[in-house]
Amino acid sequence: MLRIGLTGGIGAGKSALSATFAECGGVIVDGDVIAREVVQPGTEGLASLVEAFGADILQPDGSLDRPALAAKAFVDDEARQKLNSIVHPLVAQRRSEIIASVPADSVVVEDIPLLVESGMAPLFPLVIIVYADVELRVRRLIELRGMPENDARARIALQANDEQRRAVADIWLDNSGSQEDLVKRAREVWNDRIVPFAANLAERRFVRAPARVVPADPTWPDQARRIVNRLVTSCGHKALRVDHIGSTAVPEFDAKDVIDIQITVESLAVADELGEALLAAGYPRIDHIERDDAKTDARSTVADYDHKDDPALWQKRIHASADPGRPTNVHIRVAGWPNQQFALLFVDWLAANPGERVNYLAVKHEAEKPADGDMNIYVEAKEPWFADAYRRAWEWADFTGWKP
């Protein structure tokens, strides 16, 4: 099952986007619909609201008078938190019930108005934000919902801002144009990214990115931050730390367009326990890799640099993203082992030494020529440089007092 988090500001167009995804075959779990369901007459939710806000939030027929509730619940943070503490747990429970009832191969799109505000974004392998600027949203709320302008602006002000939404967005869909434009873009996202992502997950298949060096992308750190947050949430206490590593972690450094993340754990047994959680997060395990690939990446010189290093201490587990839109490698290594420490050292060493960055970039460009996109050939071509780089990096660490 692929779970997608969908959100956007009030008036941005979530409903239109959800409707399109439903037409494409997605199972829509609409937070607004559920929020209405859990406060119907006779429910625990409505009784709790009456107890908290008074009987005058009811209409004559006993149903909830939503404007009356809003007038009380949105006056300040305390009142709004009281409302959320009643409704959100009931919505979450009902959402879980719905998801548990659908087929295992479904694509579930969870339309959650306060996904960003509630900190739920890391729970999803993919987060989609639908966007429209504030003035357009105000106009839509006035014209399409009959909402007074002051109320529209007040509701918008209480929600996350664009910067906060961009921080969690894997996909940003601009809905400033016509609904036809939004539908077209939504179908493209569904067919080109969501369907392949779901198929890859079902087959436990990861995305292979070509071994080609591209200009540094200034959004790599932001993309990595989203992935780190997702993995921290998925791994819980079993992850001692989660770090952005590899060339994309070095500022303004050209690299393959692949994000590398390291999860540090207490043991390989713990790494194995994370398999299902990482699969649910969108990262199937690559079973055929048991030893560290890079720094063959340095494995050849471990014995020369420190005779106490045991080759067994270069083992790891590796997962990779099933999302065709964001190739990612997730390396799980044991705390204190040389491969875990070197992955952290390598980023800091390159960042602190411009000359090494120049040399390594030349090596990468030279390696990609015979590789012609083949990752195995590319890695093998870099091995001679890494053999000596391992020694130089640890000499720098000893000289500067670097600690992981």
VOGU-3710 file (C-alpha; in Angstrom, 3 decimals, decimal comma):
1> mlrigltggi> 0,000/0,000/0,000  1,206/3,477/-0,874  -0,077/6,198/1,435  0,031/9,770/0,182  -0,473/12,857/2,307  -2,358/15,637/0,519  -2,850/19,125/1,881  -2,943/22,804/1,072  -4,366/26,015/2,447  -8,110/26,537/2,647
11> gagksalsat> -9,348/27,503/-0,806  -6,243/26,134/-2,571  -8,057/23,296/-4,326  -7,584/20,087/-2,338  -11,072/18,864/-3,194  -10,516/19,193/-6,942  -7,195/17,384/-6,656  -8,710/14,598/-4,533  -11,530/14,164/-7,033  -9,031/13,730/-9,867
21> faecggvivd> -6,993/11,182/-7,928  -10,215/9,309/-7,131  -11,015/9,157/-10,845  -7,526/7,733/-11,406  -8,191/4,927/-8,928  -6,995/6,356/-5,626  -8,764/5,599/-2,363  -9,545/9,021/-0,892  -9,635/9,419/2,855  -10,974/12,944/3,325
31> gdviarevvq> -10,215/14,519/6,680  -13,018/17,061/6,338  -15,600/14,356/5,585  -14,426/12,271/8,539  -14,433/15,340/10,786  -18,121/15,815/9,974  -18,877/12,139/10,451  -17,430/11,946/13,971  -19,634/14,824/15,231  -22,959/13,649/13,852
41> pgteglaslv> -25,925/13,628/16,281  -25,595/10,821/18,788  -21,810/10,541/18,520  -19,234/10,763/21,271  -17,636/13,633/19,380  -20,698/15,861/19,394  -21,348/15,188/23,090  -17,779/16,206/23,912  -18,070/19,418/21,895  -21,270/20,380/23,694
51> eafgadilqp> -19,621/19,730/27,047  -16,614/21,868/26,068  -18,314/24,762/24,229  -21,934/24,769/25,401  -25,324/23,655/24,087  -25,684/26,802/21,963  -23,436/25,225/19,324  -26,373/22,970/18,410  -29,097/23,650/15,868  -32,772/23,057/16,804
61> dgsldrpala> -32,661/19,557/15,319  -29,701/18,616/17,530  -27,044/18,726/14,820  -23,884/20,792/15,044  -24,158/24,485/14,165  -20,738/24,866/12,568  -20,658/28,681/12,360  -21,618/28,836/16,039  -18,828/26,422/16,936  -16,340/28,339/14,802
71> akafvddear> -17,259/31,588/16,542  -16,191/30,028/19,830  -13,390/27,703/18,761  -11,360/30,110/16,632  -11,196/33,051/19,010  -7,780/32,082/20,425  -5,191/29,314/20,532  -6,555/27,784/23,721  -10,053/27,361/22,294  -8,723/25,989/19,023
81> qklnsivhpl> -6,531/23,491/20,848  -9,550/22,396/22,876  -11,447/21,753/19,643  -8,533/19,868/18,114  -8,020/17,715/21,206  -11,591/16,484/20,871  -11,892/16,030/17,120  -8,399/14,967/16,001  -8,203/11,675/17,967  -11,639/10,659/16,697
91> vaqrrseiia> -10,670/11,515/13,122  -7,405/9,572/13,447  -9,224/6,518/14,767  -11,793/6,594/11,968  -9,057/7,164/9,360  -7,198/4,086/10,590  -10,371/2,014/10,382  -10,966/3,055/6,778  -7,383/2,369/5,695  -7,402/-1,053/7,370
101> svpadsvvve> -10,464/-1,997/5,313  -9,063/-1,312/1,812  -7,078/-3,778/-0,369  -3,372/-4,062/0,391  -2,354/-2,877/-3,088  -4,345/0,367/-2,867  -3,015/3,885/-3,311  -4,511/5,736/-0,366  -4,663/9,521/-0,657  -5,232/11,114/2,737
111> dipllvesgm> -6,655/14,607/2,352  -5,657/16,256/5,633  -6,271/20,024/5,938  -3,887/20,423/8,898  -1,252/17,905/7,820  1,546/20,453/8,170  0,273/22,051/11,364  -0,184/18,679/13,073  3,329/17,505/12,167  1,989/14,484/10,257
121> aplfplviiv> 3,972/14,968/7,041  6,804/12,522/7,962  4,238/9,729/8,289  3,827/9,587/4,501  6,173/8,284/1,778  4,922/11,106/-0,443  3,458/14,500/0,445  1,616/16,592/-2,132  0,848/20,263/-1,577  -1,717/22,083/-3,694
131> yadvelrvrr> -0,949/25,803/-3,782  -2,671/29,070/-4,606  -1,645/32,508/-3,359  -3,532/34,120/-0,492  -5,470/36,692/-2,508  -6,746/34,075/-4,927  -7,796/31,838/-2,052  -9,626/34,715/-0,350  -11,482/35,444/-3,564  -12,467/31,806/-3,970
141> lielrgmpen> -13,715/31,569/-0,392  -15,846/34,685/-0,846  -17,233/33,792/-4,264  -17,605/30,023/-4,002  -18,351/29,533/-0,302  -19,999/32,814/0,560  -17,528/33,413/3,380  -17,093/36,985/4,667  -13,672/38,355/3,749  -12,612/38,894/7,366
151> dararialqa> -13,472/35,298/8,204  -11,611/34,022/5,139  -8,451/35,920/6,047  -8,696/34,855/9,671  -8,955/31,171/8,713  -5,984/31,489/6,361  -3,905/33,235/9,026  -4,424/30,331/11,422  -2,996/27,814/8,978  0,583/27,036/7,966
161> ndeqrravad> 2,280/29,494/5,644  3,780/28,716/2,235  7,309/28,342/3,597  6,172/25,727/6,107  4,294/23,830/3,412  7,242/23,893/0,998  9,430/22,386/3,699  7,374/19,165/3,664  6,346/19,061/-0,017  7,647/16,261/-2,197
171> iwldnsgsqe> 5,327/17,521/-4,940  4,144/21,133/-5,256  1,091/21,598/-7,513  0,272/25,193/-8,399  -3,477/25,750/-8,709  -3,375/29,391/-9,719  -4,885/28,664/-13,136  -7,973/26,872/-14,305  -9,340/23,650/-12,869  -8,589/22,011/-16,216
181> dlvkrarevw> -4,912/22,876/-15,773  -4,899/21,361/-12,287  -6,580/18,182/-13,498  -4,019/17,817/-16,298  -1,079/18,211/-13,936  -2,659/15,892/-11,372  -3,071/13,137/-13,949  0,551/13,546/-15,001  1,682/13,189/-11,393  -0,509/10,132/-10,963
191> ndrivpfaan> 0,678/8,358/-14,094  4,342/9,380/-14,067  5,144/9,173/-10,378  2,434/7,705/-8,161  1,608/4,622/-10,247  5,295/3,633/-10,733  5,971/4,306/-7,043  3,113/2,015/-5,983  4,197/-0,705/-8,431  7,785/-0,550/-7,185
201> laerrfvrap> 6,631/-0,879/-3,582  4,429/-3,846/-4,400  7,402/-5,599/-6,040  9,871/-4,364/-3,416  11,771/-2,772/-6,274  14,030/0,239/-5,887  14,855/3,052/-8,307  18,170/2,856/-10,141  19,627/6,248/-10,985  22,235/6,619/-13,736
211> arvvpadptw> 25,823/7,299/-12,681  25,979/10,810/-14,088  27,338/13,863/-12,290  25,052/16,900/-12,429  25,477/20,490/-11,204  24,860/21,002/-7,508  21,161/21,412/-6,727  20,511/24,004/-3,983  17,397/22,055/-2,946  19,304/18,865/-2,099
221> pdqarrivnr> 19,627/19,791/1,603  15,885/20,509/1,841  15,031/17,252/0,091  17,364/15,368/2,407  15,807/17,027/5,446  12,376/15,717/4,444  13,789/12,232/3,981  15,618/12,363/7,320  12,417/13,402/9,109  10,529/10,568/7,401
231> lvtscghkal> 13,155/8,018/8,421  13,385/9,288/11,997  9,628/8,852/12,282  9,709/5,385/10,709  12,618/4,075/12,783  11,695/5,593/16,118  14,050/4,803/18,985  15,868/2,126/16,970  17,731/4,838/15,065  20,497/6,391/17,162
241> rvdhigstav> 20,933/9,119/14,562  19,968/9,781/10,940  22,285/11,863/8,737  22,504/13,220/5,208  25,777/11,846/3,831  27,534/11,544/0,495  28,360/14,180/-2,082  24,921/15,836/-2,051  25,566/16,696/1,606  28,626/18,787/0,666
251> pefdakdvid> 27,558/22,391/-0,020  27,685/23,521/-3,663  29,300/20,283/-4,829  28,402/18,593/-8,117  27,217/15,007/-7,661  24,966/12,245/-8,900  21,337/13,210/-8,301  20,967/10,626/-5,557  20,390/11,486/-1,905  22,371/9,288/0,493
261> iqitveslav> 21,161/8,919/4,069  22,813/7,018/6,921  20,831/5,468/9,764  23,018/4,597/12,743  21,889/1,636/14,846  23,214/-0,451/17,718  23,639/-3,656/15,701  22,933/-5,311/12,376  20,159/-7,217/14,118  18,433/-3,891/14,781
271> adelgealla> 19,019/-2,927/11,155  17,190/-6,071/10,078  14,276/-5,245/12,368  13,725/-1,994/10,457  12,954/-3,714/7,150  9,153/-3,534/7,186  9,026/-0,019/8,610  11,349/1,245/5,902  9,377/-0,557/3,212  6,191/1,148/4,418
281> agypridhie> 8,045/4,464/4,239  8,955/3,768/0,597  12,419/2,198/0,944  12,678/-1,530/0,104  15,804/-3,400/1,092  18,496/-4,258/-1,434  19,206/-7,821/-0,335  22,260/-8,545/-2,448  24,432/-5,889/-0,784  25,789/-6,977/2,582
291> rddaktdars> 29,145/-5,200/2,670  29,960/-1,571/2,181  30,159/-0,644/-1,481  31,831/2,692/-1,345  35,119/3,080/0,040  35,822/-0,255/-1,438  35,674/2,963/-0,702  38,578/2,538/1,542  38,262/-1,060/2,609  41,445/-1,843/0,731
301> tvadydhkdd> 43,462/0,441/2,976  41,743/-0,207/6,294  44,297/-2,770/7,364  47,154/-0,446/6,446  45,748/2,508/8,348  44,498/0,699/11,435  45,341/-2,972/11,813  42,627/-3,390/14,450  39,855/-2,874/11,874  38,050/-6,111/11,111
311> palwqkriha> 36,577/-6,449/7,582  33,368/-7,627/9,255  33,033/-4,106/10,658  32,375/-2,853/7,124  29,092/-4,688/6,847  25,828/-2,786/6,567  22,282/-3,021/5,311  21,058/-0,849/2,482  17,610/0,227/1,338  16,732/2,438/-1,596
321> sadpgrptnv> 13,744/4,511/-2,623  10,918/3,092/-4,712  9,925/6,654/-5,660  10,960/7,373/-9,266  10,938/11,072/-8,509  13,605/10,963/-5,780  16,369/8,329/-6,031  17,668/7,741/-2,526  20,042/5,281/-0,858  19,550/4,508/2,825
331> hirvagwpnq> 22,637/2,984/4,447  22,144/1,358/7,858  25,412/1,062/9,749  26,419/0,214/13,287  27,513/2,969/15,668  31,279/3,195/16,028  32,117/0,902/13,134  34,622/2,364/10,666  32,135/2,600/7,800  29,657/4,518/9,969
341> qfallfvdwl> 32,301/6,969/11,130  33,903/7,428/7,723  30,551/8,300/6,115  30,241/11,216/8,542  33,895/12,191/8,303  33,900/12,191/4,505  31,308/14,990/4,272  33,082/17,225/6,783  36,497/16,537/5,283  35,397/17,489/1,773
351> aanpgervny> 33,525/20,563/3,017  36,652/21,776/4,834  39,161/21,078/2,042  38,554/22,812/-1,315  41,511/21,087/-2,940  40,120/17,650/-2,128  36,755/18,665/-3,583  38,434/19,706/-6,836  40,360/16,426/-7,025  37,342/14,289/-6,206
361> lavkheaekp> 35,157/16,077/-8,748  37,769/15,410/-11,427  37,819/11,755/-10,414  34,020/11,568/-10,657  33,948/13,125/-14,109  36,677/10,780/-15,265  34,850/7,766/-13,819  31,543/8,554/-15,490  33,063/8,399/-18,993  33,653/4,631/-19,152
371> adgdmniyve> 30,623/3,990/-16,931  28,137/5,510/-19,371  25,524/5,480/-16,626  26,465/2,077/-15,168  26,774/2,461/-11,383  29,011/-0,582/-10,835  31,574/0,578/-13,381  31,406/4,107/-11,946  32,094/2,913/-8,385  34,952/0,659/-9,468
381> akepwfaday> 36,581/3,493/-11,400  36,688/5,642/-8,255  38,194/2,991/-5,984  41,877/3,918/-6,452  41,208/7,497/-5,371  39,195/6,408/-2,334  41,953/4,085/-1,177  44,241/7,013/-0,434  41,452/9,462/0,420  40,511/7,295/3,400
391> rrawewadft> 43,993/7,740/4,861  44,104/11,501/4,166  40,676/12,064/5,661  41,555/10,312/8,912  44,875/12,181/9,131  42,862/15,409/8,836  40,473/14,146/11,513  43,351/13,372/13,882  44,959/16,761/13,215  41,756/18,788/13,728
401> gwkp> 40,302/16,710/16,552  37,220/15,868/14,481  34,649/13,694/16,191  31,600/12,032/14,588
//
